[in-house]
């Protein structure tokens, strides 16, 4: 709960350049509301990172497939040239 400014039934924090405001929910406890927001934010970030990872994996697979020789059948060889 680092960086939160708590004012009564509300708390505020700047996250990625935007101000986040959390208010007391049904629990009536501002600290519980902050923990719930932080947990939800953590899960959202992990979900988005997972999606990004899948997108990168797919892009790499497509690039590898495009650059294969037609008869290579998955044998990936890095072709280099000697510098003069």
C-alpha positions as CSV (number, residue, x, y, z in Angstrom):
1,X,0.0,0.0,0.0
2,X,2.9,2.3,-0.7
3,X,2.2,5.7,-2.2
4,X,-1.5,6.0,-1.3
5,X,-2.9,9.2,0.1
6,X,-5.8,8.3,2.4
7,X,-8.4,10.9,3.1
8,X,-11.2,9.5,5.2
9,X,-13.2,7.1,3.0
10,X,-11.1,7.7,-0.1
11,X,-7.6,7.1,-1.2
12,X,-5.7,8.4,-4.2
13,X,-2.5,7.4,-6.0
14,X,-0.8,8.3,-9.3
15,X,-0.3,5.2,-11.5
16,X,1.2,5.5,-15.0
17,X,0.6,9.2,-15.1
18,X,-3.1,8.9,-14.1
19,X,-4.7,9.6,-10.8
20,X,-6.5,6.6,-9.3
21,X,-9.2,7.1,-6.7
22,X,-10.4,4.2,-4.5
23,X,-13.4,4.6,-2.2
24,X,-14.6,2.5,0.7
25,X,-16.8,-0.3,-0.6
26,X,-19.2,-2.7,1.2
27,X,-16.4,-3.7,3.6
28,X,-16.2,-0.2,5.1
29,X,-12.4,-0.5,5.3
30,X,-10.3,1.8,3.0
31,X,-7.3,-0.5,3.4
32,X,-9.3,-3.5,2.2
33,X,-10.5,-1.4,-0.7
34,X,-6.9,-0.5,-1.6
35,X,-5.8,-4.1,-1.4
36,X,-8.7,-5.2,-3.6
37,X,-7.8,-2.6,-6.2
38,X,-4.1,-3.6,-6.1
39,X,-5.0,-7.3,-6.5
40,X,-7.3,-6.5,-9.5
41,X,-4.6,-4.3,-11.1
42,X,-2.0,-7.0,-10.6
43,X,-4.2,-9.6,-12.2
44,X,-5.0,-7.2,-15.1
45,X,-1.3,-6.6,-15.7
46,X,-0.5,-10.3,-15.7
47,X,-3.3,-11.0,-18.1
48,X,-2.1,-8.2,-20.5
49,X,1.5,-9.4,-20.3
50,X,0.3,-12.9,-21.1
51,X,-1.6,-11.6,-24.1
52,X,1.5,-9.7,-25.3
53,X,3.7,-12.8,-24.9
54,X,1.3,-14.8,-27.0
55,X,1.2,-12.1,-29.6
56,X,5.1,-12.0,-29.7
57,X,5.3,-15.8,-29.9
58,X,2.9,-15.8,-32.8
59,X,4.8,-13.1,-34.6
60,X,8.1,-14.9,-34.2
61,X,6.6,-18.1,-35.4
62,X,5.2,-16.4,-38.5
63,X,8.6,-14.7,-39.2
64,X,10.4,-18.0,-38.9
65,X,7.9,-19.8,-41.2
66,X,8.2,-17.0,-43.8
67,X,12.0,-17.2,-43.8
68,X,12.3,-21.0,-44.2
69,X,13.5,-22.5,-47.4
70,X,10.7,-24.4,-49.0
71,X,12.4,-27.8,-48.6
72,X,13.9,-27.2,-45.1
73,X,11.0,-28.6,-43.1
74,X,11.8,-26.7,-39.9
75,X,15.6,-26.8,-40.0
76,X,16.5,-23.2,-39.1
77,X,19.9,-22.1,-40.2
78,X,21.2,-18.7,-39.6
79,X,22.8,-17.4,-42.8
80,X,25.7,-15.0,-42.3
81,X,28.2,-13.4,-44.6
82,X,31.8,-12.7,-43.8
83,X,32.8,-9.1,-43.4
84,X,35.7,-7.9,-45.7
